[in-house]
Amino acid sequence: MTPLDERYLLGACIGRGGVGEVHIGWQVALERPVAIKLLRPELTSTPAAVARFEREARTTSMLNHPQVVTVIDI
């Protein structure tokens, strides 16, 4: 696994979508597995794509349902 911002370890990609990739991850401080969604590298220099990605994370973080992932960090 590759360190990501000293807080997470980034593993293999397990899915790709229109703007993001989901990876297996590990949260170092709490010693637990996580899923990590990253903006696709080719879109990181596109302000509209970055804004949409952040807006999606904020919106998803407001949901509380057993069928929706819990957002723990952005």
Chimera marker file (.cmm) of the C-alpha trace (Angstrom):
<marker_set name="trace">
<marker id="1" x="0.000" y="0.000" z="0.000" r="1" g="1" b="0" radius="0.5"/>
<marker id="2" x="1.101" y="3.547" z="-0.757" r="1" g="1" b="0" radius="0.5"/>
<marker id="3" x="0.992" y="6.286" z="1.920" r="1" g="1" b="0" radius="0.5"/>
<marker id="4" x="-1.606" y="8.973" z="1.243" r="1" g="1" b="0" radius="0.5"/>
<marker id="5" x="-1.230" y="12.196" z="3.264" r="1" g="1" b="0" radius="0.5"/>
<marker id="6" x="0.250" y="10.217" z="6.205" r="1" g="1" b="0" radius="0.5"/>
<marker id="7" x="-3.293" y="9.388" z="7.365" r="1" g="1" b="0" radius="0.5"/>
<marker id="8" x="-4.163" y="6.599" z="4.955" r="1" g="1" b="0" radius="0.5"/>
<marker id="9" x="-2.566" y="3.812" z="3.003" r="1" g="1" b="0" radius="0.5"/>
<marker id="10" x="-3.804" y="3.481" z="-0.562" r="1" g="1" b="0" radius="0.5"/>
<marker id="11" x="-4.267" y="0.035" z="-2.080" r="1" g="1" b="0" radius="0.5"/>
<marker id="12" x="-5.545" y="-1.376" z="-5.336" r="1" g="1" b="0" radius="0.5"/>
<marker id="13" x="-8.183" y="0.321" z="-7.441" r="1" g="1" b="0" radius="0.5"/>
<marker id="14" x="-11.478" y="-1.566" z="-7.121" r="1" g="1" b="0" radius="0.5"/>
<marker id="15" x="-13.690" y="0.628" z="-9.308" r="1" g="1" b="0" radius="0.5"/>
<marker id="16" x="-13.764" y="3.542" z="-11.737" r="1" g="1" b="0" radius="0.5"/>
<marker id="17" x="-16.487" y="5.974" z="-12.689" r="1" g="1" b="0" radius="0.5"/>
<marker id="18" x="-16.901" y="9.156" z="-14.689" r="1" g="1" b="0" radius="0.5"/>
<marker id="19" x="-14.797" y="11.359" z="-12.411" r="1" g="1" b="0" radius="0.5"/>
<marker id="20" x="-13.397" y="9.102" z="-9.706" r="1" g="1" b="0" radius="0.5"/>
<marker id="21" x="-11.626" y="5.919" z="-8.741" r="1" g="1" b="0" radius="0.5"/>
<marker id="22" x="-12.297" y="3.879" z="-5.596" r="1" g="1" b="0" radius="0.5"/>
<marker id="23" x="-9.384" y="2.166" z="-3.883" r="1" g="1" b="0" radius="0.5"/>
<marker id="24" x="-8.949" y="-0.240" z="-1.004" r="1" g="1" b="0" radius="0.5"/>
<marker id="25" x="-7.501" y="1.756" z="1.867" r="1" g="1" b="0" radius="0.5"/>
<marker id="26" x="-6.361" y="1.694" z="5.474" r="1" g="1" b="0" radius="0.5"/>
<marker id="27" x="-6.909" y="4.495" z="7.989" r="1" g="1" b="0" radius="0.5"/>
<marker id="28" x="-3.650" y="4.545" z="9.930" r="1" g="1" b="0" radius="0.5"/>
<marker id="29" x="-4.739" y="6.349" z="13.125" r="1" g="1" b="0" radius="0.5"/>
<marker id="30" x="-7.796" y="4.172" z="13.757" r="1" g="1" b="0" radius="0.5"/>
<marker id="31" x="-6.303" y="0.996" z="12.278" r="1" g="1" b="0" radius="0.5"/>
<marker id="32" x="-9.328" y="0.161" z="10.137" r="1" g="1" b="0" radius="0.5"/>
<marker id="33" x="-10.071" y="-0.633" z="6.510" r="1" g="1" b="0" radius="0.5"/>
<marker id="34" x="-11.699" y="2.080" z="4.415" r="1" g="1" b="0" radius="0.5"/>
<marker id="35" x="-12.675" y="2.751" z="0.826" r="1" g="1" b="0" radius="0.5"/>
<marker id="36" x="-10.939" y="5.784" z="-0.658" r="1" g="1" b="0" radius="0.5"/>
<marker id="37" x="-12.446" y="7.673" z="-3.576" r="1" g="1" b="0" radius="0.5"/>
<marker id="38" x="-10.058" y="9.876" z="-5.533" r="1" g="1" b="0" radius="0.5"/>
<marker id="39" x="-10.649" y="12.284" z="-8.370" r="1" g="1" b="0" radius="0.5"/>
<marker id="40" x="-9.160" y="10.821" z="-11.542" r="1" g="1" b="0" radius="0.5"/>
<marker id="41" x="-5.675" y="12.328" z="-12.074" r="1" g="1" b="0" radius="0.5"/>
<marker id="42" x="-6.497" y="13.851" z="-15.461" r="1" g="1" b="0" radius="0.5"/>
<marker id="43" x="-9.324" y="15.876" z="-13.866" r="1" g="1" b="0" radius="0.5"/>
<marker id="44" x="-7.412" y="17.360" z="-10.919" r="1" g="1" b="0" radius="0.5"/>
<marker id="45" x="-6.485" y="20.465" z="-12.918" r="1" g="1" b="0" radius="0.5"/>
<marker id="46" x="-10.112" y="21.118" z="-13.940" r="1" g="1" b="0" radius="0.5"/>
<marker id="47" x="-11.694" y="23.483" z="-11.369" r="1" g="1" b="0" radius="0.5"/>
<marker id="48" x="-15.252" y="22.440" z="-12.298" r="1" g="1" b="0" radius="0.5"/>
<marker id="49" x="-14.439" y="18.743" z="-11.806" r="1" g="1" b="0" radius="0.5"/>
<marker id="50" x="-12.764" y="19.407" z="-8.443" r="1" g="1" b="0" radius="0.5"/>
<marker id="51" x="-15.756" y="21.478" z="-7.290" r="1" g="1" b="0" radius="0.5"/>
<marker id="52" x="-18.205" y="18.762" z="-8.385" r="1" g="1" b="0" radius="0.5"/>
<marker id="53" x="-16.172" y="16.075" z="-6.592" r="1" g="1" b="0" radius="0.5"/>
<marker id="54" x="-16.094" y="18.108" z="-3.356" r="1" g="1" b="0" radius="0.5"/>
<marker id="55" x="-19.812" y="18.940" z="-3.628" r="1" g="1" b="0" radius="0.5"/>
<marker id="56" x="-20.615" y="15.238" z="-4.046" r="1" g="1" b="0" radius="0.5"/>
<marker id="57" x="-18.604" y="14.400" z="-0.905" r="1" g="1" b="0" radius="0.5"/>
<marker id="58" x="-20.330" y="17.102" z="1.162" r="1" g="1" b="0" radius="0.5"/>
<marker id="59" x="-23.769" y="16.026" z="-0.053" r="1" g="1" b="0" radius="0.5"/>
<marker id="60" x="-23.092" y="12.342" z="0.582" r="1" g="1" b="0" radius="0.5"/>
<marker id="61" x="-21.800" y="13.149" z="4.084" r="1" g="1" b="0" radius="0.5"/>
<marker id="62" x="-25.263" y="14.433" z="5.008" r="1" g="1" b="0" radius="0.5"/>
<marker id="63" x="-26.901" y="11.076" z="4.284" r="1" g="1" b="0" radius="0.5"/>
<marker id="64" x="-27.416" y="8.470" z="6.982" r="1" g="1" b="0" radius="0.5"/>
<marker id="65" x="-28.694" y="5.187" z="5.596" r="1" g="1" b="0" radius="0.5"/>
<marker id="66" x="-27.474" y="1.574" z="5.816" r="1" g="1" b="0" radius="0.5"/>
<marker id="67" x="-27.271" y="1.380" z="2.007" r="1" g="1" b="0" radius="0.5"/>
<marker id="68" x="-25.112" y="4.530" z="1.642" r="1" g="1" b="0" radius="0.5"/>
<marker id="69" x="-21.420" y="4.729" z="2.513" r="1" g="1" b="0" radius="0.5"/>
<marker id="70" x="-20.399" y="7.011" z="5.372" r="1" g="1" b="0" radius="0.5"/>
<marker id="71" x="-18.057" y="9.839" z="4.383" r="1" g="1" b="0" radius="0.5"/>
<marker id="72" x="-15.395" y="10.231" z="7.092" r="1" g="1" b="0" radius="0.5"/>
<marker id="73" x="-12.947" y="12.651" z="5.462" r="1" g="1" b="0" radius="0.5"/>
<marker id="74" x="-12.449" y="14.899" z="2.462" r="1" g="1" b="0" radius="0.5"/>
<link id1="1" id2="2" r="1" g="1" b="0" radius="0.2"/>
<link id1="2" id2="3" r="1" g="1" b="0" radius="0.2"/>
<link id1="3" id2="4" r="1" g="1" b="0" radius="0.2"/>
<link id1="4" id2="5" r="1" g="1" b="0" radius="0.2"/>
<link id1="5" id2="6" r="1" g="1" b="0" radius="0.2"/>
<link id1="6" id2="7" r="1" g="1" b="0" radius="0.2"/>
<link id1="7" id2="8" r="1" g="1" b="0" radius="0.2"/>
<link id1="8" id2="9" r="1" g="1" b="0" radius="0.2"/>
<link id1="9" id2="10" r="1" g="1" b="0" radius="0.2"/>
<link id1="10" id2="11" r="1" g="1" b="0" radius="0.2"/>
<link id1="11" id2="12" r="1" g="1" b="0" radius="0.2"/>
<link id1="12" id2="13" r="1" g="1" b="0" radius="0.2"/>
<link id1="13" id2="14" r="1" g="1" b="0" radius="0.2"/>
<link id1="14" id2="15" r="1" g="1" b="0" radius="0.2"/>
<link id1="15" id2="16" r="1" g="1" b="0" radius="0.2"/>
<link id1="16" id2="17" r="1" g="1" b="0" radius="0.2"/>
<link id1="17" id2="18" r="1" g="1" b="0" radius="0.2"/>
<link id1="18" id2="19" r="1" g="1" b="0" radius="0.2"/>
<link id1="19" id2="20" r="1" g="1" b="0" radius="0.2"/>
<link id1="20" id2="21" r="1" g="1" b="0" radius="0.2"/>
<link id1="21" id2="22" r="1" g="1" b="0" radius="0.2"/>
<link id1="22" id2="23" r="1" g="1" b="0" radius="0.2"/>
<link id1="23" id2="24" r="1" g="1" b="0" radius="0.2"/>
<link id1="24" id2="25" r="1" g="1" b="0" radius="0.2"/>
<link id1="25" id2="26" r="1" g="1" b="0" radius="0.2"/>
<link id1="26" id2="27" r="1" g="1" b="0" radius="0.2"/>
<link id1="27" id2="28" r="1" g="1" b="0" radius="0.2"/>
<link id1="28" id2="29" r="1" g="1" b="0" radius="0.2"/>
<link id1="29" id2="30" r="1" g="1" b="0" radius="0.2"/>
<link id1="30" id2="31" r="1" g="1" b="0" radius="0.2"/>
<link id1="31" id2="32" r="1" g="1" b="0" radius="0.2"/>
<link id1="32" id2="33" r="1" g="1" b="0" radius="0.2"/>
<link id1="33" id2="34" r="1" g="1" b="0" radius="0.2"/>
<link id1="34" id2="35" r="1" g="1" b="0" radius="0.2"/>
<link id1="35" id2="36" r="1" g="1" b="0" radius="0.2"/>
<link id1="36" id2="37" r="1" g="1" b="0" radius="0.2"/>
<link id1="37" id2="38" r="1" g="1" b="0" radius="0.2"/>
<link id1="38" id2="39" r="1" g="1" b="0" radius="0.2"/>
<link id1="39" id2="40" r="1" g="1" b="0" radius="0.2"/>
<link id1="40" id2="41" r="1" g="1" b="0" radius="0.2"/>
<link id1="41" id2="42" r="1" g="1" b="0" radius="0.2"/>
<link id1="42" id2="43" r="1" g="1" b="0" radius="0.2"/>
<link id1="43" id2="44" r="1" g="1" b="0" radius="0.2"/>
<link id1="44" id2="45" r="1" g="1" b="0" radius="0.2"/>
<link id1="45" id2="46" r="1" g="1" b="0" radius="0.2"/>
<link id1="46" id2="47" r="1" g="1" b="0" radius="0.2"/>
<link id1="47" id2="48" r="1" g="1" b="0" radius="0.2"/>
<link id1="48" id2="49" r="1" g="1" b="0" radius="0.2"/>
<link id1="49" id2="50" r="1" g="1" b="0" radius="0.2"/>
<link id1="50" id2="51" r="1" g="1" b="0" radius="0.2"/>
<link id1="51" id2="52" r="1" g="1" b="0" radius="0.2"/>
<link id1="52" id2="53" r="1" g="1" b="0" radius="0.2"/>
<link id1="53" id2="54" r="1" g="1" b="0" radius="0.2"/>
<link id1="54" id2="55" r="1" g="1" b="0" radius="0.2"/>
<link id1="55" id2="56" r="1" g="1" b="0" radius="0.2"/>
<link id1="56" id2="57" r="1" g="1" b="0" radius="0.2"/>
<link id1="57" id2="58" r="1" g="1" b="0" radius="0.2"/>
<link id1="58" id2="59" r="1" g="1" b="0" radius="0.2"/>
<link id1="59" id2="60" r="1" g="1" b="0" radius="0.2"/>
<link id1="60" id2="61" r="1" g="1" b="0" radius="0.2"/>
<link id1="61" id2="62" r="1" g="1" b="0" radius="0.2"/>
<link id1="62" id2="63" r="1" g="1" b="0" radius="0.2"/>
<link id1="63" id2="64" r="1" g="1" b="0" radius="0.2"/>
<link id1="64" id2="65" r="1" g="1" b="0" radius="0.2"/>
<link id1="65" id2="66" r="1" g="1" b="0" radius="0.2"/>
<link id1="66" id2="67" r="1" g="1" b="0" radius="0.2"/>
<link id1="67" id2="68" r="1" g="1" b="0" radius="0.2"/>
<link id1="68" id2="69" r="1" g="1" b="0" radius="0.2"/>
<link id1="69" id2="70" r="1" g="1" b="0" radius="0.2"/>
<link id1="70" id2="71" r="1" g="1" b="0" radius="0.2"/>
<link id1="71" id2="72" r="1" g="1" b="0" radius="0.2"/>
<link id1="72" id2="73" r="1" g="1" b="0" radius="0.2"/>
<link id1="73" id2="74" r="1" g="1" b="0" radius="0.2"/>
</marker_set>
